[in-house]
Amino acid sequence: MGNTGNNLVNVVLFEPEIPQNTGNIMRTCVAAGTTLHIIGPVGFDIDNPEFRRASTNHITWADYTLYDSWNDFAEKNEGEYYFMTRYGKVPPSDIDFREASKNSNIYLIFGKESTGIPGEILRANLDRCFRIPMNADCRCLNLSNACAIAIYEVLRQLGYPGLSFTEEQKGEDFIEQYYSYDETLRKKKK
């Protein structure tokens, strides 16, 4: 994928297990212009056509890198690491990502669906852990939804660098000029 000017925001998946989640996250990364890092082992074959379907073929445009382990990733990527965990003490909106981005890349790290990020990594980075506030009766959000929330909070704070505020594919004024819900509905009924 071409650089959208937003490569300072990175999404890191630690040993993802569910291809549909990783595919959705990959699509979000393409839309947000962020780089995706996938730390193995993964729970599926990333070269399998089923994964391509899960990513709705956004793998074609995604800027992503695969790593063998946490150490492999950490050795190759310097920056500000932030860890999404249900044990975090602050929401992402309390972190000043604008300040963090001044001197470094930002890495949002998300754990595997079944067990999250290993405790030893979290304990070494307690001041970098955040959580998404939710109802006390809910254990957690779906991983791809949590990633989208965190990614767009960082981008909001940074002013959505490199992203379009208008509809580029059909045109900025498509709705005013061409789209009619009534006509679309009638066509579907025929």
N, CA, C and O of each residue as an XYZ file, in Angstrom:
760
protein
N       0.846     -1.189      0.000
C       0.000      0.000      0.000
C       0.881      1.238      0.000
O       1.955      1.230      0.602
N       0.460      2.268     -0.643
C       1.197      3.508     -0.651
C       1.115      4.206      0.693
O       0.138      4.043      1.424
N       2.120      4.971      1.014
C       2.162      5.690      2.280
C       1.159      6.833      2.239
O       1.185      7.665      1.331
N       0.278      6.864      3.228
C      -0.729      7.914      3.288
C      -0.282      9.060      4.184
O      -1.069      9.963      4.469
N       0.965      9.038      4.631
C       1.444     10.093      5.505
C       1.141      9.828      6.967
O       1.331     10.704      7.811
N       0.674      8.631      7.273
C       0.274      8.345      8.637
C       1.021      7.143      9.195
O       0.511      6.470     10.090
N       2.220      6.857      8.689
C       2.939      5.676      9.125
C       3.472      5.788     10.546
O       4.078      4.842     11.048
N       3.260      6.918     11.202
C       3.701      7.022     12.587
C       2.762      6.285     13.525
O       3.120      6.048     14.679
N       1.567      5.913     13.067
C       0.627      5.129     13.873
C       0.685      3.683     13.394
O       0.475      3.389     12.218
N       0.976      2.791     14.335
C       1.146      1.384     14.037
C       0.231      0.549     14.919
O       0.028      0.858     16.093
N      -0.317     -0.505     14.342
C      -1.164     -1.441     15.068
C      -0.400     -2.756     15.154
O       0.122     -3.251     14.155
N      -0.342     -3.312     16.357
C       0.406     -4.543     16.578
C      -0.543     -5.601     17.134
O      -1.197     -5.387     18.155
N      -0.611     -6.744     16.453
C      -1.420     -7.864     16.929
C      -0.485     -8.933     17.468
O       0.349     -9.469     16.738
N      -0.629     -9.236     18.744
C       0.191    -10.261     19.376
C      -0.511    -11.610     19.235
O      -1.537    -11.849     19.872
N       0.037    -12.481     18.411
C      -0.448    -13.850     18.215
C      -1.958    -13.941     17.978
O      -2.650    -14.647     18.711
N      -2.476    -13.243     16.974
C      -3.925    -13.302     16.717
C      -4.360    -14.725     16.368
O      -3.611    -15.493     15.765
N      -5.587    -15.053     16.764
C      -6.087    -16.416     16.601
C      -7.233    -16.551     15.602
O      -7.440    -17.628     15.044
N      -7.970    -15.483     15.374
C      -9.184    -15.561     14.574
C      -8.994    -14.776     13.273
O      -8.808    -13.559     13.302
N      -9.040    -15.473     12.129
C      -8.762    -14.779     10.861
C      -9.731    -13.647     10.559
O      -9.330    -12.636      9.983
N     -10.999    -13.793     10.935
C     -11.962    -12.724     10.653
C     -11.600    -11.449     11.399
O     -11.729    -10.356     10.848
N     -11.148    -11.570     12.644
C     -10.723    -10.381     13.387
C      -9.518     -9.735     12.726
O      -9.496     -8.521     12.527
N      -8.519    -10.533     12.386
C      -7.316     -9.980     11.757
C      -7.662     -9.361     10.409
O      -7.124     -8.315     10.049
N      -8.556    -10.001      9.666
C      -8.986     -9.432      8.384
C      -9.684     -8.096      8.560
O      -9.421     -7.155      7.812
N     -10.575     -8.003      9.546
C     -11.254     -6.728      9.817
C     -10.262     -5.661     10.250
O     -10.367     -4.508      9.832
N      -9.308     -6.034     11.077
C      -8.298     -5.077     11.545
C      -7.439     -4.620     10.369
O      -7.095     -3.443     10.269
N      -7.100     -5.540      9.492
C      -6.315     -5.181      8.307
C      -7.082     -4.163      7.463
O      -6.500     -3.191      6.981
N      -8.370     -4.381      7.287
C      -9.198     -3.439      6.518
C      -9.225     -2.075      7.201
O      -9.123     -1.046      6.531
N      -9.362     -2.056      8.527
C      -9.352     -0.792      9.263
C      -8.010     -0.091      9.099
O      -7.962      1.130      8.943
N      -6.927     -0.848      9.134
C      -5.603     -0.241      8.950
C      -5.459      0.380      7.570
O      -4.875      1.454      7.431
N      -5.987     -0.285      6.550
C      -5.951      0.290      5.202
C      -6.746      1.598      5.186
O      -6.268      2.611      4.675
N      -7.952      1.573      5.743
C      -8.798      2.775      5.757
C      -8.172      3.905      6.552
O      -8.314      5.073      6.189
N      -7.478      3.570      7.636
C      -6.895      4.580      8.515
C      -5.479      4.972      8.108
O      -4.910      5.908      8.669
N      -4.912      4.272      7.146
C      -3.552      4.582      6.709
C      -2.505      4.208      7.732
O      -1.452      4.842      7.800
N      -2.776      3.187      8.533
C      -1.823      2.765      9.565
C      -1.106      1.497      9.131
O      -1.583      0.761      8.268
N       0.033      1.257      9.735
C       0.817      0.067      9.464
C       0.423     -1.024     10.441
O       0.213     -0.757     11.624
N       0.321     -2.256      9.952
C      -0.044     -3.399     10.781
C       1.168     -4.301     10.984
O       1.882     -4.625     10.035
N       1.387     -4.697     12.226
C       2.453     -5.634     12.586
C       1.781     -6.853     13.208
O       0.985     -6.716     14.136
N       2.095     -8.033     12.705
C       1.490     -9.265     13.208
C       2.589    -10.138     13.796
O       3.504    -10.573     13.097
N       2.477    -10.382     15.102
C       3.466    -11.189     15.807
C       2.955    -12.625     15.891
O       1.855    -12.872     16.387
N       3.748    -13.557     15.411
C       3.376    -14.966     15.429
C       3.783    -15.655     16.718
O       4.489    -15.105     17.562
N       3.308    -16.873     16.827
C       2.554    -17.599     15.815
C       1.103    -17.122     15.739
O       0.523    -16.690     16.736
N       0.535    -17.209     14.551
C      -0.875    -16.856     14.359
C      -1.697    -18.147     14.307
O      -1.166    -19.220     14.020
N      -2.985    -18.030     14.585
C      -3.851    -19.198     14.654
C      -4.492    -19.576     13.339
O      -5.501    -20.281     13.331
N      -3.932    -19.123     12.216
C      -4.503    -19.386     10.900
C      -3.418    -19.179      9.858
O      -2.349    -18.651     10.163
N      -3.688    -19.588      8.646
C      -2.747    -19.444      7.537
C      -3.036    -18.138      6.816
O      -4.068    -18.004      6.159
N      -2.138    -17.184      6.933
C      -2.358    -15.862      6.333
C      -2.350    -15.925      4.807
O      -2.853    -15.011      4.154
N      -1.790    -16.986      4.229
C      -1.766    -17.137      2.772
C      -2.982    -17.890      2.241
O      -3.128    -18.056      1.030
N      -3.851    -18.345      3.133
C      -5.031    -19.097      2.748
C      -6.052    -18.169      2.096
O      -6.257    -17.053      2.573
N      -6.700    -18.612      1.008
C      -7.728    -17.782      0.363
C      -8.862    -17.382      1.315
O      -9.474    -16.330      1.131
N      -9.146    -18.203      2.323
C     -10.185    -17.842      3.289
C      -9.796    -16.584      4.070
O     -10.657    -15.768      4.398
N      -8.505    -16.424      4.366
C      -8.076    -15.202      5.041
C      -8.233    -14.005      4.119
O      -8.637    -12.930      4.561
N      -7.919    -14.179      2.847
C      -8.109    -13.081      1.886
C      -9.558    -12.634      1.891
O      -9.837    -11.436      1.834
N     -10.492    -13.590      1.959
C     -11.914    -13.243      2.029
C     -12.213    -12.512      3.334
O     -12.960    -11.533      3.339
N     -11.635    -12.982      4.441
C     -11.876    -12.330      5.737
C     -11.384    -10.894      5.725
O     -11.961    -10.032      6.388
N     -10.323    -10.632      4.976
C      -9.798     -9.263      4.888
C     -10.479     -8.480      3.773
O     -10.091     -7.350      3.478
N     -11.485     -9.073      3.156
C     -12.152     -8.538      1.959
C     -11.117     -8.043      0.940
O     -11.265     -6.989      0.322
N     -10.078     -8.845      0.801
C      -8.970     -8.605     -0.124
C      -8.193     -7.322      0.166
O      -7.420     -6.874     -0.681
N      -8.378     -6.727      1.334
C      -7.587     -5.545      1.684
C      -6.134     -5.902      1.949
O      -5.289     -5.014      2.058
N      -5.832     -7.191      2.055
C      -4.444     -7.611      2.210
C      -3.612     -7.107      1.024
O      -2.407     -6.886      1.151
N      -4.268     -6.928     -0.127
C      -3.600     -6.423     -1.323
C      -3.025     -5.028     -1.088
O      -1.951     -4.709     -1.598
N      -3.728     -4.193     -0.319
C      -3.313     -2.808     -0.101
C      -2.682     -2.579      1.269
O      -2.148     -1.501      1.529
N      -2.737     -3.564      2.132
C      -2.269     -3.373      3.500
C      -0.753     -3.246      3.572
O      -0.015     -3.915      2.850
N      -0.318     -2.375      4.457
C       1.092     -2.243      4.800
C       1.275     -3.059      6.082
O       0.969     -2.582      7.175
N       1.774     -4.290      5.943
C       1.890     -5.149      7.112
C       3.207     -5.921      7.100
O       3.813     -6.147      6.052
N       3.626     -6.317      8.298
C       4.840     -7.100      8.478
C       4.550     -8.211      9.463
O       3.842     -8.012     10.450
N       5.108     -9.396      9.187
C       4.981    -10.544     10.082
C       6.273    -10.709     10.881
O       7.367    -10.488     10.361
N       6.133    -11.101     12.151
C       7.281    -11.327     13.036
C       7.161    -12.697     13.676
O       6.058    -13.199     13.894
N       8.297    -13.293     13.974
C       8.309    -14.616     14.592
C       7.931    -14.589     16.066
O       7.366    -15.556     16.578
N       8.236    -13.489     16.754
C       8.035    -13.443     18.202
C       7.976    -11.991     18.676
O       8.259    -11.064     17.917
N       7.602    -11.812     19.951
C       7.608    -10.487     20.561
C       9.006     -9.876     20.479
O       9.149     -8.705     20.127
N      10.040    -10.661     20.801
C      11.411    -10.145     20.775
C      11.816     -9.719     19.361
O      12.477     -8.695     19.186
N      11.425    -10.496     18.364
C      11.713    -10.149     16.971
C      11.086     -8.791     16.638
O      11.735     -7.932     16.040
N       9.826     -8.603     17.027
C       9.145     -7.328     16.788
C       9.842     -6.181     17.522
O      10.164     -5.159     16.916
N      10.075     -6.351     18.828
C      10.633     -5.276     19.662
C      12.026     -4.860     19.206
O      12.378     -3.683     19.286
N      12.812     -5.806     18.732
C      14.164     -5.484     18.255
C      14.145     -4.634     16.989
O      15.089     -3.888     16.728
N      13.079     -4.742     16.205
C      13.020     -4.067     14.905
C      12.196     -2.785     14.897
O      12.153     -2.087     13.883
N      11.542     -2.465     16.014
C      10.622     -1.327     16.019
C      10.797     -0.475     17.274
O      10.441     -0.885     18.379
N      11.345      0.705     17.080
C      11.487      1.645     18.186
C      10.318      2.613     18.167
O       9.832      3.007     17.107
N       9.878      2.988     19.355
C       8.795      3.951     19.429
C       8.102      3.905     20.762
O       8.587      3.299     21.719
N       6.960      4.556     20.811
C       6.136      4.613     22.018
C       5.129      3.470     21.970
O       4.244      3.455     21.115
N       5.263      2.518     22.880
C       4.378      1.352     22.923
C       3.244      1.610     23.911
O       3.469      2.066     25.032
N       2.021      1.310     23.472
C       0.831      1.395     24.326
C       0.072      0.076     24.209
O      -0.104     -0.454     23.111
N      -0.371     -0.444     25.338
C      -0.945     -1.780     25.405
C      -2.415     -1.722     25.787
O      -2.766     -1.224     26.856
N      -3.279     -2.236     24.907
C      -4.700     -2.297     25.215
C      -4.955     -3.581     26.002
O      -4.665     -4.684     25.538
N      -5.508     -3.408     27.212
C      -5.796     -4.552     28.064
C      -6.976     -4.235     28.968
O      -7.180     -3.081     29.348
N      -7.737     -5.233     29.307
C      -8.861     -5.015     30.217
C      -8.384     -4.589     31.590
O      -9.178     -4.111     32.400
N      -7.089     -4.755     31.866
C      -6.520     -4.376     33.163
C      -5.926     -2.971     33.165
O      -5.385     -2.530     34.178
N      -6.021     -2.268     32.047
C      -5.530     -0.894     31.987
C      -6.300      0.004     32.938
O      -7.435     -0.295     33.307
N      -5.685      1.094     33.330
C      -6.286      2.004     34.314
C      -6.857      3.279     33.710
O      -7.581      4.013     34.382
N      -6.536      3.548     32.445
C      -7.012      4.782     31.815
C      -7.579      4.466     30.431
O      -7.165      3.495     29.798
N      -8.527      5.285     29.961
C      -9.007      5.119     28.584
C      -8.000      5.726     27.611
O      -7.165      6.531     28.023
N      -8.057      5.362     26.339
C      -7.103      5.924     25.384
C      -7.222      7.443     25.257
O      -6.254      8.109     24.891
N      -8.380      7.986     25.549
C      -8.559      9.439     25.456
C      -7.746     10.189     26.508
O      -7.524     11.392     26.367
N      -7.300      9.504     27.553
C      -6.465     10.142     28.588
C      -4.985     10.168     28.227
O      -4.195     10.807     28.922
N      -4.603      9.502     27.177
C      -3.203      9.474     26.739
C      -2.999     10.585     25.722
O      -3.805     10.744     24.805
N      -1.929     11.354     25.877
C      -1.636     12.444     24.949
C      -0.821     11.899     23.769
O       0.408     11.972     23.768
N      -1.512     11.360     22.779
C      -0.837     10.784     21.614
C      -0.188     11.853     20.748
O       0.784     11.571     20.047
N      -0.701     13.057     20.786
C      -0.084     14.139     20.021
C       1.337     14.398     20.542
O       2.279     14.534     19.761
N       1.473     14.464     21.853
C       2.793     14.660     22.456
C       3.699     13.467     22.157
O       4.869     13.635     21.811
N       3.143     12.253     22.296
C       3.927     11.039     22.055
C       4.426     10.966     20.619
O       5.501     10.422     20.369
N       3.665     11.503     19.675
C       4.018     11.388     18.259
C       5.078     12.403     17.827
O       5.610     12.301     16.721
N       5.388     13.369     18.673
C       6.340     14.410     18.273
C       7.725     13.850     17.982
O       8.398     14.313     17.061
N       8.152     12.874     18.743
C       9.511     12.360     18.601
C       9.588     10.897     18.207
O      10.684     10.352     18.075
N       8.439     10.248     18.015
C       8.490      8.808     17.860
C       7.244      8.263     17.181
O       6.206      8.924     17.142
N       7.353      7.061     16.649
C       6.190      6.339     16.153
C       5.376      5.822     17.327
O       5.913      5.570     18.406
N       4.084      5.667     17.110
C       3.173      5.144     18.124
C       2.809      3.711     17.739
O       2.457      3.435     16.592
N       2.898      2.806     18.713
C       2.517      1.413     18.514
C       1.397      1.065     19.479
O       1.582      1.100     20.695
N       0.233      0.728     18.930
C      -0.899      0.268     19.730
C      -0.868     -1.253     19.699
O      -1.007     -1.855     18.635
N      -0.686     -1.872     20.851
C      -0.476     -3.313     20.910
C      -1.705     -3.989     21.497
O      -2.204     -3.610     22.557
N      -2.183     -5.010     20.772
C      -3.386     -5.747     21.146
C      -3.043     -7.221     21.268
O      -2.301     -7.764     20.450
N      -3.585     -7.866     22.293
C      -3.280     -9.272     22.552
C      -4.168    -10.232     21.803
O      -5.134     -9.839     21.148
N      -3.822    -11.499     21.914
C      -4.617    -12.553     21.280
C      -5.990    -12.637     21.915
O      -6.178    -12.271     23.075
N      -6.943    -13.122     21.143
C      -8.338    -13.134     21.562
C      -8.577    -13.921     22.847
O      -9.391    -13.504     23.671
N      -7.898    -15.039     23.039
C      -8.186    -15.910     24.186
C      -7.551    -15.444     25.491
O      -8.171    -15.558     26.548
N      -6.343    -14.929     25.438
C      -5.629    -14.611     26.688
C      -5.011    -13.221     26.738
O      -4.458    -12.839     27.769
N      -5.086    -12.460     25.662
C      -4.542    -11.110     25.680
C      -3.027    -11.067     25.545
O      -2.403    -11.966     24.981
N      -2.462    -10.001     26.077
C      -1.011     -9.796     26.062
C      -0.441    -10.488     27.304
O      -1.027    -10.386     28.381
N       0.687    -11.188     27.176
C       1.250    -11.869     28.346
C       1.484    -10.920     29.525
O       1.891     -9.771     29.352
N       1.213    -11.436     30.728
C       1.341    -10.645     31.946
C       2.710    -10.034     32.145
O       2.819     -8.910     32.635
N       3.768    -10.759     31.771
C       5.121    -10.212     31.984
C       5.359     -8.980     31.124
O       6.077     -8.071     31.541
N       4.774     -8.930     29.937
C       4.905     -7.742     29.086
C       4.101     -6.590     29.695
O       4.582     -5.459     29.756
N       2.887     -6.877     30.140
C       2.057     -5.828     30.747
C       2.679     -5.283     32.024
O       2.724     -4.068     32.220
N       3.159     -6.167     32.897
C       3.756     -5.714     34.172
C       4.957     -4.809     33.942
O       5.198     -3.890     34.725
N       5.705     -5.055     32.888
C       6.871     -4.218     32.577
C       6.474     -2.872     31.979
O       7.318     -1.992     31.811
N       5.176     -2.707     31.653
C       4.712     -1.494     30.979
C       3.403     -0.974     31.565
O       2.561     -0.469     30.824
N       3.216     -1.086     32.869
C       1.944     -0.721     33.491
C       1.519      0.714     33.188
O       0.330      0.993     33.038
N       2.487      1.621     33.098
C       2.162      3.024     32.816
C       1.771      3.247     31.360
O       1.388      4.359     30.997
N       1.856      2.222     30.518
C       1.511      2.308     29.096
C       0.277      1.472     28.758
O      -0.029      1.262     27.585
N      -0.429      0.996     29.781
C      -1.616      0.168     29.557
C      -2.875      1.031     29.576
O      -3.012      1.928     30.407
N      -3.791      0.750     28.649
C      -5.069      1.467     28.624
C      -6.193      0.467     28.408
O      -5.961     -0.665     27.984
N      -7.397      0.894     28.701
C      -8.581      0.066     28.485
C      -9.681      0.928     27.889
O      -9.675      2.151     28.030
N     -10.614      0.284     27.229
C     -11.768      0.976     26.698
C     -12.878      0.833     27.730
O     -13.256     -0.290     28.066
N     -13.405      1.930     28.236
C     -14.469      1.844     29.245
C     -15.685      1.097     28.696
O     -16.059      1.257     27.534
N     -16.288      0.284     29.553
C     -17.468     -0.470     29.146
C     -18.287     -0.857     30.366
O     -17.839     -0.708     31.502
N     -19.465     -1.344     30.123
C     -20.350     -1.805     31.176
C     -19.643     -2.878     31.998
O     -18.962     -3.738     31.439
N     -19.800     -2.834     33.309
C     -19.118     -3.769     34.201
C     -19.525     -5.221     33.966
O     -18.778     -6.132     34.325
N     -20.684     -5.449     33.377
C     -21.143     -6.818     33.115
C     -20.520     -7.421     31.859
O     -20.701     -8.609     31.592
N     -19.798     -6.629     31.096
C     -19.181     -7.103     29.860
C     -17.692     -7.353     30.103
O     -16.989     -6.487     30.624
N     -17.219     -8.533     29.724
C     -15.812     -8.889     29.933
C     -14.892     -8.117     28.995
O     -13.857     -7.597     29.413
N     -15.279     -8.047     27.721
C     -14.411     -7.374     26.755
C     -15.173     -7.106     25.461
O     -16.264     -7.631     25.241
N     -14.579     -6.286     24.623
C     -15.090     -6.033     23.281
C     -14.432     -6.998     22.294
O     -13.391     -7.585     22.589
N     -15.036     -7.153     21.141
C     -14.409     -7.892     20.060
C     -13.099     -7.186     19.701
O     -13.031     -5.957     19.682
N     -12.068     -7.973     19.418
C     -10.745     -7.420     19.151
C     -10.755     -6.406     18.005
O     -10.148     -5.342     18.121
N     -11.428     -6.718     16.915
C     -11.402     -5.771     15.790
C     -12.134     -4.478     16.127
O     -11.737     -3.410     15.660
N     -13.194     -4.551     16.927
C     -13.882     -3.329     17.359
C     -12.995     -2.509     18.282
O     -12.926     -1.287     18.151
N     -12.314     -3.169     19.216
C     -11.418     -2.468     20.137
C     -10.286     -1.773     19.374
O      -9.921     -0.641     19.691
N      -9.741     -2.452     18.378
C      -8.681     -1.841     17.564
C      -9.191     -0.585     16.865
O      -8.524      0.450     16.874
N     -10.367     -0.677     16.265
C     -10.919      0.475     15.547
C     -11.122      1.664     16.478
O     -10.807      2.799     16.120
N     -11.644      1.405     17.664
C     -11.861      2.490     18.631
C     -10.540      3.159     18.973
O     -10.438      4.385     18.940
N      -9.527      2.365     19.302
C      -8.231      2.920     19.698
C      -7.537      3.635     18.540
O      -6.991      4.724     18.721
N      -7.555      3.036     17.365
C      -6.912      3.652     16.198
C      -7.508      5.032     15.940
O      -6.776      6.005     15.758
N      -8.825      5.115     15.924
C      -9.453      6.392     15.596
C      -9.357      7.408     16.730
O      -9.466      8.608     16.479
N      -9.159      6.966     17.962
C      -8.880      7.927     19.034
C      -7.508      8.571     18.817
O      -7.357      9.783     18.967
N      -6.519      7.761     18.467
C      -5.185      8.315     18.182
C      -5.280      9.271     16.995
O      -4.770     10.390     17.054
N      -5.922      8.838     15.932
C      -6.032      9.689     14.738
C      -6.803     10.974     15.021
O      -6.466     12.031     14.487
N      -7.840     10.891     15.861
C      -8.594     12.097     16.240
C      -7.660     13.101     16.905
O      -7.663     14.284     16.564
N      -6.864     12.623     17.850
C      -5.947     13.525     18.548
C      -4.906     14.123     17.604
O      -4.453     15.248     17.813
N      -4.527     13.380     16.572
C      -3.507     13.864     15.625
C      -4.110     14.658     14.475
O      -3.377     15.138     13.610
N      -5.440     14.808     14.448
C      -6.102     15.557     13.369
C      -6.322     14.738     12.108
O      -6.426     15.311     11.024
N      -6.396     13.435     12.212
C      -6.634     12.524     11.086
C      -5.639     12.752      9.942
O      -6.048     13.026      8.814
N      -4.338     12.642     10.226
C      -3.339     12.945      9.186
C      -3.448     12.018      7.985
O      -3.527     10.798      8.129
N      -3.450     12.613      6.800
C      -3.466     11.864      5.554
C      -4.807     11.267      5.174
O      -4.906     10.600      4.145
N      -5.851     11.487      5.979
C      -7.153     10.898      5.692
C      -8.071     11.920      5.029
O      -7.944     13.125      5.251
N      -8.981     11.429      4.227
C      -9.909     12.286      3.495
C     -11.170     12.530      4.312
O     -11.698     11.613      4.940
N     -11.639     13.746      4.300
C     -12.894     14.104      4.959
C     -14.069     14.104      3.981
O     -15.196     14.429      4.353
N     -13.797     13.739      2.735
C     -14.859     13.708      1.728
C     -14.876     12.343      1.046
O     -13.899     11.598      1.104
N     -15.991     12.026      0.401
C     -16.129     10.780     -0.363
C     -15.332     10.920     -1.648
O     -15.663     11.735     -2.510
N     -14.287     10.127     -1.770
C     -13.387     10.232     -2.917
C     -13.800      9.336     -4.080
O     -13.560      9.685     -5.235
N     -14.407      8.207     -3.803
C     -14.677      7.238     -4.867
C     -15.878      7.617     -5.728
O     -15.826      7.486     -6.951
N     -16.946      8.079     -5.114
C     -18.136      8.456     -5.886
C     -18.273      9.964     -6.056
O     -19.113     10.432     -6.824
N     -17.465     10.709     -5.355
C     -17.519     12.159     -5.469
C     -18.117     12.795     -4.236
O     -19.021     12.248     -3.605
N     -17.601     13.949     -3.909
C     -17.991     14.662     -2.693
C     -19.484     14.973     -2.627
O     -20.079     14.955     -1.550
N     -20.087     15.258     -3.781
C     -21.504     15.645     -3.766
C     -22.419     14.570     -4.369
O     -23.496     14.884     -4.876
N     -21.994     13.320     -4.313
C     -22.785     12.222     -4.873
C     -24.193     12.183     -4.292
O     -25.161     12.035     -5.038
N     -24.320     12.309     -3.016
C     -25.632     12.196     -2.370
C     -26.574     13.308     -2.840
O     -27.766     13.074     -3.043
N     -26.038     14.501     -3.010
C     -26.854     15.617     -3.452
C     -27.223     15.511     -4.924
O     -28.312     15.917     -5.329
N     -26.311     14.961     -5.726
C     -26.498     14.972     -7.172
C     -27.166     13.721     -7.741
O     -27.955     13.816     -8.682
N     -26.859     12.557     -7.183
C     -27.236     11.331     -7.868
C     -28.064     10.349     -7.052
O     -28.876      9.618     -7.619
N     -27.885     10.313     -5.780
C     -28.469      9.236     -4.979
C     -29.899      9.534     -4.574
O     -30.194     10.613     -4.061
N     -30.781      8.586     -4.802
C     -32.169      8.687     -4.361
C     -32.524      7.386     -3.663
O     -32.544      6.325     -4.288
N     -32.798      7.465     -2.393
C     -33.155      6.266     -1.635
C     -34.423      5.641     -2.206
O     -34.508      4.419     -2.327
N     -35.401      6.458     -2.555
C     -36.655      5.937     -3.099
C     -36.414      5.163     -4.401
O     -36.979      4.085     -4.588
N     -35.589      5.695     -5.293
C     -35.296      5.001     -6.540
C     -34.532      3.714     -6.283
O     -34.803      2.696     -6.921
N     -33.582      3.745     -5.361
C     -32.816      2.548     -5.024
C     -33.730      1.483     -4.449
O     -33.606      0.309     -4.798
N     -34.636      1.868     -3.586
C     -35.585      0.937     -2.982
C     -36.501      0.331     -4.043
O     -36.776     -0.869     -4.011
N     -36.970      1.141     -4.971
C     -37.843      0.636     -6.043
C     -37.102     -0.368     -6.921
O     -37.681     -1.372     -7.335
N     -35.835     -0.109     -7.206
C     -35.050     -1.027     -8.027
C     -34.887     -2.374     -7.342
O     -34.900     -3.412     -8.003
N     -34.736     -2.365     -6.043
C     -34.561     -3.615     -5.292
C     -35.852     -4.429     -5.261
O     -35.794     -5.657     -5.197
N     -37.006     -3.784     -5.305
C     -38.293     -4.483     -5.243
C     -38.644     -5.159     -6.562
O     -39.428     -6.108     -6.576
N     -38.084     -4.693     -7.660
C     -38.429     -5.253     -8.987
C     -37.950     -6.663     -9.147
O     -38.159     -7.271    -10.197
